[in-house]
Amino acid sequence: MVSAVLVALVLGIIHVSLVAHTRTILHASAWEGARYASYYGTTDRDGAELTERLIREALGASHHSSLSVRHVDVAGQPGVSFTVESRVPQVGLWSPGGEIVVEAAIP
């Protein structure tokens, strides 16, 4: 009886850690892509390609996410905002499901 509770607890900890890791990777990739797109001489597409490459390298080619780019005002200055949406990763056959949405805006 104790082992069933222990296994559930360990799977829960692994799942929370995996979700936190995925969210951190997605946010860092979106931030880097937005920062790169805000440089002089680069385009939104350059930043989007960098974001997609960073996500693919960190989470693997089988990870699917969608990226949207829009122009916004950040602290009164024109900037670019990258929003990444992704599904919550699964641990084995068990996962509560859901979606992770992160946004990074750079002036």
C-alpha positions in Angstrom: 0.0 0.0 0.0 2.9 2.4 0.8 4.6 1.6 -2.5 1.5 2.7 -4.5 1.5 6.1 -2.7 5.3 6.4 -3.2 5.1 5.6 -6.9 2.3 8.2 -7.3 4.3 10.8 -5.4 7.5 10.2 -7.4 5.5 10.4 -10.7 3.9 13.6 -9.6 7.3 15.1 -8.7 8.8 14.0 -12.1 5.8 15.5 -13.9 6.0 18.9 -12.1 9.7 19.0 -12.8 9.2 18.2 -16.5 6.5 20.9 -16.8 8.8 23.5 -15.1 11.7 22.6 -17.3 9.6 22.8 -20.5 8.2 26.2 -19.5 11.6 27.5 -18.8 13.0 26.3 -22.1 10.0 27.8 -24.0 10.3 31.2 -22.2 14.0 31.4 -22.7 13.7 30.5 -26.4 10.9 33.1 -26.9 13.0 35.7 -25.2 16.1 35.0 -27.3 14.0 35.0 -30.5 12.3 38.3 -29.6 15.7 39.8 -28.6 17.2 38.7 -31.9 14.2 40.0 -33.9 14.6 43.4 -32.3 18.1 43.9 -33.6 18.7 46.3 -36.4 19.0 44.4 -39.7 17.1 41.3 -38.6 13.5 40.4 -39.3 10.7 38.8 -37.3 11.2 35.7 -39.3 14.9 35.5 -38.3 13.8 35.7 -34.6 11.1 33.1 -35.2 13.5 30.7 -36.8 15.9 31.1 -33.9 13.1 30.4 -31.4 12.0 27.3 -33.2 15.6 26.0 -33.5 16.3 26.6 -29.8 13.1 24.7 -28.8 13.9 21.9 -31.2 17.4 21.5 -29.9 16.4 21.6 -26.2 13.2 19.6 -26.3 13.7 17.4 -29.3 12.3 17.3 -32.8 9.1 15.5 -31.7 8.0 18.4 -29.5 5.3 20.5 -31.2 4.6 24.1 -30.3 3.1 27.1 -32.1 4.7 30.5 -32.3 3.0 33.9 -32.9 4.8 37.2 -33.4 3.3 40.6 -33.0 4.5 44.2 -32.7 3.7 45.9 -29.3 4.6 48.9 -27.3 7.0 48.0 -24.4 7.5 50.9 -21.9 6.5 53.4 -24.5 8.9 52.0 -27.1 8.1 49.9 -30.2 8.9 46.3 -29.6 8.3 42.7 -30.7 6.4 40.1 -28.7 6.8 36.3 -29.2 4.1 34.0 -27.8 4.8 30.2 -27.7 2.0 27.7 -27.0 2.8 24.1 -26.3 1.1 21.0 -24.8 2.1 19.8 -21.3 4.6 16.9 -21.8 3.5 13.4 -20.7 5.2 11.2 -18.2 4.7 7.6 -19.4 1.0 7.0 -19.9 0.0 9.4 -17.1 -0.6 13.2 -17.6 -3.3 15.6 -16.5 -2.9 17.4 -19.9 -3.1 21.1 -20.5 -1.2 23.8 -22.3 1.7 26.0 -21.6 1.7 29.6 -22.9 4.6 31.9 -22.5 5.2 35.4 -23.9 8.4 37.5 -24.2 8.3 41.1 -25.3 11.5 43.1 -26.1 11.7 46.8 -27.0 
